[in-house]
Amino acid sequence: MAGLALAGALLLGFAAVGWTYWHLNGNINSVDIEGALGDDRPARPATVPSASPSASPSASPVPTGALNILVLGSDSRSGEENRELGGGDSGGARSDTAMVVHLDAGRTAATVVSIPRDTLVDRPSCPLESGDSTREASNAMFNTAYELGGPVCAVKTVESFTGVRMDHYIEIDFSGFAKLVDALGGVTVTTDVDIDDDKSHLHLDAGTHHLDGTEALGLARTRYGLAGGSDLARIELQQNLVKALLEQIATTDLLTDPPRLYQVADAVTGSLTTDTGLDSLGELTGLGRSLGGLAADDVRTVTMPVDPAPWDPNRVVAREPDAGDLWESLR
């Protein structure tokens, strides 16, 4: 679910000027992760990101260096629309979906690594806006980092157990995701198994289906309608949904349909929380322009290698050395 915020950023380069630009720009929420974490983070790569000439002489150069982005979706966000879609109240928000998006140098290939929310990790102490800090915890569920310390703690926790510096942060909420899918005219997906999940309000027979926004959100969230209630099975559905939406975006001619273009851009920006390095249309447009050569077939989706926790079969732990080798390849 959350990984689609990155795909949606591709569309922002077409935003109009004037009131439309002001409105879309004002939609975006941000958090100063860089300021909160300071230098207590993995080092940036030694190589300096390169840039290629832009297509327009008046435009700035397009960045082409490697980039790592933490993309989150929350299982509980404020607002009536999110509650109606299963978000609950805002007090217990957790990262329902977490993906590290790695863009290779040149921005012509990407790897999307899903992190199971049931992964047990050593959660570091994280700074809070109040000036206090969260406590360190061993064998804590990964998604509690967001619940206790918000985006800052989510980023710090990911950096702590991966050793990979997150260059940016993108979060998308429930209602925004559903609106994005609807604005694109729905999305076509194929499932290999029947899905019967009252909690996500989704009931599908195995096969190919064209889903609206609410149904697509149900597919991204479903777990208990799958065999064994597996989070890993849900991740596989999410990864297929990401690819299906990328393909939908690629085949939808938004430039010839300004109302739909605006609807898509409004859905994307209205649902985003980013770090301060991506909190404007200009910055999101720069990211989108840099991904102009990236096709759905160039996106590889993987799940962090895990094993059942020896002391709790309902939780998982990173499988080593496989997980470490994967993160090393993204540094």
Secondary structure, DSSP 8 states (H G I E B T S, - for coil): -TTHHHHHHGGGGG--STHHHHHHHHH-EEE-HHHHHTT-S----SS---EE--SSTTS--EE-S-EEEEEEEES--SSHHHHHTT---GGG--EEEEEEEEE-TTSS-EEEEE--TTBEEEE---B-TTS-B---EEEEETTHHHHHHHHHHHHHHHHHHH-----EEEEE-HHHHHHHHHHTT-EEEEESS-EEETTTTEEE-SEEEEE-HHHHHHHHH--TTSGGG-HHHHHHHHHHHHHHHHHHHHH--GGG-HHHHHHHHHHHHHTEEEETTS-SHHHHHHHHHHTTT--GGGEEEEE--EEEETTEEEEEEE-TTHHHHHHHHT-
